[in-house]
Amino acid sequence: MAKFKFDDRALKKAVAQGVQKMASDLTKALNGLTAQYQGRPLEEIKPQIQRVWAKHSGGSITDPELTTFAQQIHDGGRVVVRMK
């Protein structure tokens, strides 16, 4: 019978790389909204952020983060997504 050895360090590294890739993809996609939504009302920007977030993460975004990103896009600034 073959023995299975679980490599916890390799798993953690793979997960961290996946999370970093997702954060990078989200950052790129959210910054792509700036050209079209800069200067637009936050209530118009927020649903677009939610759509992009769900597409790239499969989850939802909290309201404080949503508002912060919407304001950054409204102001023409750069969005940076960091995962904890």
Secondary structure, 3 states (H helix, E strand, C coil): CCCCCCCHHHHHHHHHHHHHHHHHHHHHHHHCCHHHHCCCCHHHHHHHHHHHHHHHHCCCCCHHHHHHHHHHHHCCCCCCCCCC
